[in-house]
Amino acid sequence: MKQPYYPFEASKEGILKYSFESQGIKIITKVVEFQPITESIYNLAFGDFDENTKEYYDDVRSNNNDIRKVFATIFQISNHFFVQNPNKAIYLEGNTPTKQKLYQRIIKNNIADLENNFILFGVIGEEFESLDFTKNYDAFIIKLKNI
């Protein structure tokens, strides 16, 4: 993805949690966290940080008019994760059908760039396969190519 992105920082607790500021209509702190599912697969979770509760929420629709820049930032954060964890994979699943379709559309629209460095799989139920955009996937698995 050759889009502009926001500066981000890794948490002091380690490289599995990142934050950045979405600067659209308003300034919103976003959090990206990589949560282990298995020893080799990490779930990519992200959402808006709530200053009052000190938690982030992935069920919020920000409508901050900067979705491309937000996803470009998440892509850059994922690259940073892979630099630190080259043998791990990222699991990406939308928590609603609308978000899952959005993720599929973003991957499809950027597939040429993504395939340069990553191997991507679509997940349907418990099975995963090479991507076929005639199908709607439940989730995606992204792995760094062994170059």
N, C-alpha and C positions, 0 to 999 in steps of 0.2 A: 504494500500500500504506500503509494508515494503522495500521501496527503499531509498537510500540516497537522501537527499534533501538539498537545499541551505538554509542558514540562511536568515531570512526575518524580516522586521520590519513594524509595523503599522505606518501610518502617524500620525503626531501630531494633525491633524484635527479630528481624531476619528478612530474608528476601521473598517471603511468601505473601506479603501484604504491601500494597502500594496505594498512593493517593495522588490526586491531582485536582485542579480546579477547573470546572466547566465554566466558561465565561461567555454565555449567551445573553439571554434576556436578563438573567441574574447570575450571581456567582454561586455555584453549587460545588461543594467538595464531594468528589467521587472516590470510592474505595474499590480496589480490585484485590481479591484474595484468591490464592491457590490453595485449595483444601485437598489433602490426600484422600483418595478413594481406595486405592491399593498402593502398594509400594512403588509402582511405576506410573500410575495415572492420577492426575490432579484435576479436580473440578475448578473451573474458572468461574468465580462468583464476583459480581460487582453490583454496586448500587450507590444511592445517595446517602451521605453521612449526615446524621442528625446530631447537632451539637448538644442538644438537651439530654438525649439518652446515651450518647457516645457509641451508638450502634449505626450500622448501615443497613439500608432497606432496599431489596431488589424488586419490590412490587410497586415502586413509585414511578410514575410517568412524569418526567421533568419538563418535557416540551420546551427545551431551552434553545432551540433552533441551531444546535451545533452538533448534531448526531454524527456527521462525517468525521469531525475533529475528535469527538469522544471515541469513536471506534478506531480511528487511526492511533489514538493514544493507547487504547487497550491492546492494539496490535504491537506497538512499540514495547509496552510492558511485557507482553508475551515473549517478544524477542529477548528481553532482558532475563526473563525466567529461564528460557532455553539456554542462554549463555551460561547460567549458573547450574542448570540441570539438563545437560544435553541428552541424557538417556531417558528422560521422562516424557510423558505424553500429557496433553491437555484435553479434558473433556468439556465440551461446551453444549449446554442445553438451556433453552428458553424456559422460563417458569410459566409461560402462557403460550397458547398456540400462535398468537400474534407475534410475540417476541421470537419464537422459534422460526417463523416464516421470515422475519426480519434478518435473523442470523443467516438463514439459508440464502437469502437474496444478497447479503453483503459478501458472503463467501463466493457465490456464483459470479458476482460482478467483479471480484478481485482474484479469480482463480488463476489467471496467468501469472500474476505476481506471487501468489501464495505457493504455487507448485514449483517455483524456482528453489525454494528452501525447505518446503514442508511436504510431508505425505499426509493426505487428508482422507478420512473415512467417514461415511455416513452410518448412523446407527438407527436400526429399526428393531424395536423390542430389545432382545438380548443379542442380536446379530449385528455385525458391522461389515461393511463392504466398501469397495472403491466408489467414489462419488458418481452418481448418475442423476443429473438434475431434472430428470423426468419424474423422480420420486420425491416425496416429502419425508424428510428424516426427523426422527425424534430428538437426535443429538448429533454431535460431531466429535471425532477424535482427531487431534492434530499432533503430529510427531515430526521432529526435526529430521531432515534427510541426513544420512551419513555421507557427507561429501568427502 
